[in-house]
Amino acid sequence: MAKVLITPRSFAKHDKSPYERLKKAGIEVIDNPVGDILTKEQMMNHLKEVDAVILGVDPMDGEVIGSASDLSVISKYGVGLDNIDLNTAKDKDIEVTVTQNANSSAVADYAFGLMLSVARRVTEIHNGCVDGDWSKKVAVDVYGKKLGVLGLGAIGQGVVERAAGFAMDVYGYDIAYNDAFMYKYEVKKSSIEEIIKECDFISIHMPLVPQTKHLFNKETFKMAKDNLILINTARGGIVCEDDLYEALTTGQIYGAGVDVFEHEPAHESKLLQLDNVIVGSHCAASTIGAVDTMSHMAVDNVLAVLRNRGKI
């Protein structure tokens, strides 16, 4: 009997039919045994004799993949592949799939929600009221301001669409452009440097690759406006957290919305101490609709590969 390890804790949380589909196909399901992100050692232990893994943000480096003797498919629950050693997977003839666009609307909603919440100091005001402080706290405007979107895939485009309702002046950067989309939403093609210097808000939707590692750092923040609000729902490694902390505490930038960290859970992050930051638990994609769609797409990918290889 084929076996699949499922690591994302939200998998089929609201609808159990993805589990039923796997079991109907004769696949034995091994659920996340620890209720948290698995360590390398835990991954290596539980991948033994497994034919497929539905993977969240747990580590799948070369050593982990090398320990899996029967693995045929890594079905990523999402689209980010930075936690997977793709070269080792290819060498071992392991297919890697993604749930393309399954959560793009959910993440775009969350990114824009963070933008509004940081700008209007929503959590700071809420916490103050709870503690008895009902003073008026002056915030910054969103409507009509300049927004830079780094990465114009499905999520980035979703943020642009939402910004249209706020009459924002949108600057966009990507390695390739959908010209029809850019024209429709009047997005200005821009360099990363221009976006950092000109924009009041920046929302990151780029992959974590060597070229984007610590793209936002001490020097980057020196170029930015002091009213900049930085939103990151992409990958933690794109922003140097120590340099972001310094920029936020010295007034180099106004605030940040951070849903992703270099090391998660980020229990020790200094950003947790700041009032001008709203942090998330890598939860931008966690809506009922997105979870249901990702769960079914991840199962689709597992079933397709295992059937193609004659394992079910």
C-alpha positions as CSV (number, residue, x, y, z in Angstrom):
1,M,0.0,0.0,0.0
2,A,1.3,3.5,-1.0
3,K,1.8,5.9,1.9
4,V,1.6,9.7,2.1
5,L,3.0,12.0,4.8
6,I,0.9,15.2,5.3
7,T,2.7,17.9,7.2
8,P,0.6,21.1,6.9
9,R,-1.6,21.5,10.0
10,S,-4.4,23.2,8.1
11,F,-4.7,20.4,5.5
12,A,-8.4,19.5,5.1
13,K,-9.1,21.3,8.4
14,H,-12.7,22.2,7.3
15,D,-13.5,19.5,4.8
16,K,-12.3,16.0,5.3
17,S,-13.0,14.8,1.7
18,P,-9.3,15.2,0.7
19,Y,-8.5,12.5,3.2
20,E,-11.3,10.4,1.9
21,R,-10.0,10.7,-1.6
22,L,-6.6,9.4,-0.6
23,K,-8.0,6.5,1.4
24,K,-10.3,5.6,-1.5
25,A,-7.3,5.4,-3.7
26,G,-5.8,2.8,-1.3
27,I,-3.2,5.2,0.2
28,E,-2.3,5.1,3.8
29,V,-2.2,8.5,5.4
30,I,0.4,9.6,8.0
31,D,-0.6,12.9,9.6
32,N,1.8,15.4,11.1
33,P,2.8,13.6,14.3
34,V,3.9,16.7,16.3
35,G,1.4,19.3,15.5
36,D,4.1,21.8,14.5
37,I,6.6,22.4,11.8
38,L,8.7,19.2,11.6
39,T,12.5,19.3,12.2
40,K,15.0,17.8,9.8
41,E,15.3,14.7,12.0
42,Q,11.6,14.3,12.3
43,M,11.2,14.6,8.5
44,M,13.9,12.0,7.9
45,N,12.3,9.7,10.4
46,H,8.7,9.9,9.0
47,L,9.7,9.9,5.3
48,K,11.0,6.3,5.5
49,E,9.0,4.1,3.1
50,V,6.7,7.0,2.2
51,D,5.7,7.3,-1.5
52,A,4.4,10.9,-1.3
53,V,4.5,13.9,0.9
54,I,2.1,16.8,1.0
55,L,4.5,19.5,2.3
56,G,4.2,22.8,4.1
57,V,7.2,24.8,5.2
58,D,9.0,21.8,6.7
59,P,12.6,21.2,5.7
60,M,13.2,19.2,2.5
61,D,16.9,19.7,1.9
62,G,19.2,17.3,0.2
63,E,19.8,15.2,3.3
64,V,16.1,14.9,4.0
65,I,15.3,14.0,0.4
66,G,18.2,11.5,0.3
67,S,16.8,9.7,3.3
68,A,13.5,8.9,1.5
69,S,14.0,5.7,-0.4
70,D,10.5,5.3,-1.9
71,L,9.5,8.9,-2.4
72,S,8.0,9.7,-5.8
73,V,6.3,13.1,-5.3
74,I,6.7,16.2,-3.2
75,S,3.3,17.9,-3.4
76,K,3.8,21.4,-2.1
77,Y,0.9,22.8,-0.2
78,G,1.4,26.3,-1.7
79,V,3.8,27.6,-4.3
80,G,7.0,28.5,-2.5
81,L,9.8,26.0,-3.2
82,D,12.6,27.5,-1.2
83,N,12.5,24.8,1.5
84,I,13.0,22.0,-1.2
85,D,16.3,21.0,-2.7
86,L,15.1,20.8,-6.3
87,N,18.3,19.5,-7.6
88,T,18.4,16.5,-5.3
89,A,14.7,15.9,-6.1
90,K,15.5,15.9,-9.8
91,D,18.5,13.6,-9.3
92,K,16.3,11.1,-7.4
93,D,13.5,11.4,-10.0
94,I,11.1,12.8,-7.5
95,E,8.4,15.1,-9.0
96,V,7.7,18.4,-7.3
97,T,4.3,20.0,-7.7
98,V,2.6,23.1,-6.4
99,T,-1.0,24.3,-5.8
100,Q,-0.8,27.1,-8.3
101,N,-3.0,30.1,-7.6
102,A,-5.1,28.2,-4.9
103,N,-4.4,30.8,-2.3
104,S,-3.6,33.9,-4.3
105,S,-6.8,35.8,-3.4
106,A,-6.5,35.0,0.3
107,V,-2.9,36.2,0.4
108,A,-3.7,39.4,-1.5
109,D,-6.6,40.1,1.0
110,Y,-4.2,39.6,3.9
111,A,-1.5,41.8,2.4
112,F,-3.9,44.6,1.8
113,G,-5.4,44.1,5.3
114,L,-1.9,44.4,6.9
115,M,-1.4,47.6,4.9
116,L,-4.5,49.2,6.2
117,S,-4.0,47.9,9.7
118,V,-0.4,49.1,10.1
119,A,-1.2,52.5,8.5
120,R,-4.2,53.1,10.8
121,R,-2.4,51.5,13.9
122,V,-5.4,49.2,14.3
123,T,-3.8,46.7,16.8
124,E,-2.0,49.4,18.7
125,I,-5.2,51.3,19.2
126,H,-7.1,48.2,20.1
127,N,-4.5,47.1,22.7
128,G,-4.5,50.6,24.1
129,C,-8.2,50.6,24.6
130,V,-8.2,47.2,26.2
131,D,-5.5,48.6,28.6
132,G,-7.6,51.7,29.4
133,D,-5.9,54.1,27.0
134,W,-8.6,55.8,25.0
135,S,-6.5,58.6,23.6
136,K,-6.6,59.5,19.9
137,K,-3.6,58.1,18.0
138,V,-2.8,59.9,14.7
139,A,-2.3,57.5,11.8
140,V,-1.4,57.8,8.1
141,D,-3.5,57.7,5.0
142,V,-3.8,55.0,2.5
143,Y,-6.2,56.4,-0.1
144,G,-4.4,58.0,-3.0
145,K,-0.9,57.1,-1.8
146,K,2.0,55.4,-3.8
147,L,2.1,51.6,-3.6
148,G,5.0,49.5,-4.9
149,V,4.3,45.9,-5.7
150,L,7.4,43.7,-6.0
151,G,6.4,40.6,-7.9
152,L,3.4,40.7,-10.2
153,G,2.2,37.1,-10.2
154,A,-1.3,36.2,-9.2
155,I,-0.9,37.5,-5.6
156,G,0.8,40.7,-6.7
157,Q,-1.8,41.3,-9.3
158,G,-4.5,40.7,-6.6
159,V,-2.9,43.5,-4.5
160,V,-2.9,45.8,-7.5
161,E,-6.6,45.1,-8.1
162,R,-7.5,45.9,-4.5
163,A,-5.4,49.1,-4.6
164,A,-7.5,50.4,-7.5
165,G,-10.4,50.8,-5.0
166,F,-8.1,53.2,-3.0
167,A,-7.1,55.2,-6.0
168,M,-3.4,54.4,-5.3
169,D,-0.6,55.3,-7.7
170,V,0.9,51.8,-8.3
171,Y,4.5,51.1,-9.2
172,G,5.3,47.5,-10.2
173,Y,8.4,45.4,-10.6
174,D,8.8,41.9,-12.0
175,I,11.2,40.0,-14.3
176,A,8.3,39.7,-16.8
177,Y,5.2,41.7,-17.3
178,N,1.6,41.2,-18.3
179,D,1.3,44.3,-20.4
180,A,-2.5,44.0,-20.7
181,F,-2.8,43.9,-16.9
182,M,-0.3,46.8,-16.5
183,Y,-2.3,48.9,-18.9
184,K,-5.7,48.1,-17.4
185,Y,-4.6,49.1,-13.9
186,E,-2.2,51.8,-14.9
187,V,0.7,50.2,-13.2
188,K,4.0,52.0,-13.7
189,K,6.9,49.6,-14.7
190,S,9.6,50.4,-12.2
191,S,13.0,49.3,-10.9
192,I,13.3,48.0,-7.3
193,E,15.3,51.1,-6.4
194,E,12.7,53.5,-7.8
195,I,10.0,51.7,-5.8
196,I,12.0,51.9,-2.6
197,K,12.7,55.6,-3.0
198,E,9.3,56.7,-4.2
199,C,6.6,54.6,-2.6
200,D,4.7,55.1,0.7
201,F,3.8,51.4,0.8
202,I,5.7,48.3,-0.5
203,S,4.2,44.9,-0.7
204,I,6.5,42.0,-1.4
205,H,5.4,39.0,-3.5
206,M,8.7,37.6,-4.8
207,P,10.3,34.2,-4.3
208,L,13.2,33.7,-2.0
209,V,16.2,33.1,-4.3
210,P,19.9,34.2,-4.0
211,Q,19.1,37.5,-5.8
212,T,16.3,38.4,-3.3
213,K,18.0,37.2,-0.1
214,H,18.0,40.2,2.3
215,L,16.9,42.5,-0.5
216,F,15.7,44.8,2.3
217,N,18.6,45.6,4.5
218,K,20.3,48.5,6.2
219,E,21.2,50.2,2.9
220,T,17.8,49.7,1.4
221,F,16.0,51.3,4.4
222,K,18.3,54.4,4.1
223,M,16.8,55.0,0.6
224,A,13.2,54.7,1.7
225,K,10.8,57.4,2.8
226,D,10.4,57.8,6.6
227,N,6.7,57.1,6.1
228,L,7.2,53.8,4.4
229,I,5.1,50.8,5.4
230,L,6.6,47.5,4.3
231,I,4.4,44.5,3.9
232,N,5.9,41.0,3.6
233,T,3.7,38.0,3.0
234,A,6.2,36.2,0.7
235,R,9.3,34.8,2.4
236,G,11.1,35.9,5.6
237,G,14.6,35.8,4.1
238,I,13.8,38.6,1.7
239,V,14.0,41.1,4.6
240,C,16.9,41.2,7.1
241,E,15.0,41.2,10.3
242,D,17.7,42.9,12.4
243,D,18.0,45.8,9.9
244,L,14.2,46.1,9.8
245,Y,14.1,46.3,13.6
246,E,16.7,49.1,13.5
247,A,14.8,51.0,10.8
248,L,11.5,50.7,12.7
249,T,13.0,51.8,16.1
250,T,15.0,54.7,14.7
251,G,12.2,56.1,12.6
252,Q,13.8,55.4,9.3
253,I,10.4,53.9,8.2
254,Y,6.9,54.1,9.7
255,G,5.8,50.5,10.1
256,A,5.7,47.0,8.8
257,G,3.3,44.0,8.4
258,V,5.3,40.8,8.6
259,D,3.6,37.4,8.1
260,V,6.9,35.5,7.3
261,F,10.2,35.1,9.1
262,E,13.5,33.5,8.4
263,H,13.0,31.1,11.2
264,E,9.5,30.0,12.1
265,P,8.0,30.0,14.6
266,A,9.8,33.3,15.4
267,H,9.4,33.2,19.2
268,E,12.6,35.2,19.7
269,S,12.2,37.9,17.0
270,K,12.7,41.4,18.3
271,L,9.9,42.5,16.0
272,L,7.5,41.1,18.4
273,Q,8.4,43.9,20.8
274,L,7.3,46.8,18.6
275,D,4.0,48.6,18.4
276,N,4.5,49.7,14.8
277,V,4.7,46.1,13.5
278,I,1.8,43.7,13.0
279,V,3.1,40.1,12.8
280,G,1.5,36.9,11.5
281,S,2.1,33.2,11.9
282,H,2.6,32.6,8.1
283,C,-1.2,32.6,7.9
284,A,-1.9,34.8,4.9
285,A,-3.2,31.8,3.0
286,S,-5.3,30.4,5.8
287,T,-8.9,31.0,4.8
288,I,-11.5,28.3,4.6
289,G,-11.7,28.6,0.8
290,A,-8.0,28.7,0.2
291,V,-7.4,25.7,2.6
292,D,-10.1,23.6,0.9
293,T,-8.7,24.4,-2.6
294,M,-5.1,23.8,-1.7
295,S,-5.9,20.5,0.0
296,H,-7.8,19.2,-3.0
297,M,-5.1,20.4,-5.4
298,A,-2.3,18.8,-3.3
299,V,-4.2,15.5,-3.4
300,D,-4.8,15.9,-7.2
301,N,-1.1,16.1,-7.6
302,V,-0.3,13.1,-5.4
303,L,-2.8,10.9,-7.2
304,A,-1.7,11.9,-10.6
305,V,2.0,11.1,-10.0
306,L,1.3,7.8,-8.1
307,R,-1.1,6.6,-10.8
308,N,1.4,7.5,-13.5
309,R,4.1,5.5,-11.7
310,G,1.8,2.5,-11.1
311,K,1.9,2.8,-7.3
312,I,-1.9,3.0,-7.0
